[in-house]
């Protein structure tokens, strides 16, 4: 009996490792062009090359990053809700196709917001340090808003405007969830930088799973299903 329980535990752990690694690798695969551009920007030899690459990055973010990330969140949502799986790869691909248009449109909106934020940060970092810190704080809120949007968008079947509004209200009205999002992403980022080998297998999918879990717990509290 003890041996059987031990083997069941090993199987369960192996299954979860496979889930996280497969979804994370799929997410990375869909974002390979973006990763290549980011690496090229980091190692660019002159500012002219950077100026050429940044517009391409801005174009690809809503086309690739947001649809793939939303598909990743949708896949991890199934685990949180303990829904029957139809296959990791098939499920990810179905979510990617079904939600591509809305996730791309949301990606355009968020990319514009993040571009404006970055330009402001770059400008004020050289002109006004105090305002720069305010911009950094706004960036943290924007980051939480972006993560919450992914959780909201995969859990509710609503139009884009309502999804953006609900994610915004949750971001402002749920400080515990906001702190949880920052804590989760911060811890996983720190672990990933210390153990780089984990990045291809767990980083993105672990953040999606834990952030949606935090969101879903807040959702259950709001609906009086848990204390």
Secondary structure, DSSP 4 states (H G I P E B T S, - for coil): -HHHHHHHHHHHHHHHHHHHHHHHHHHHHHTHHHHHHHHHHHT-SSHHHHHHHHHHHHHHIIIIIHHHHHHHHHHHHHHHTTPPPS-HHHHHHHHHHHTHHHHHHHHHHHHHHHHHHHHHHHHHHHH-HHHHHHHHHHHHHHHHHHHHHHHHHHH----HHHHHHHHHHHHHH-HHHHHHHHHHHHHHHHHHHHSGGGTTTTHHHHHHHHHHHHHHHHHHHHTTS--
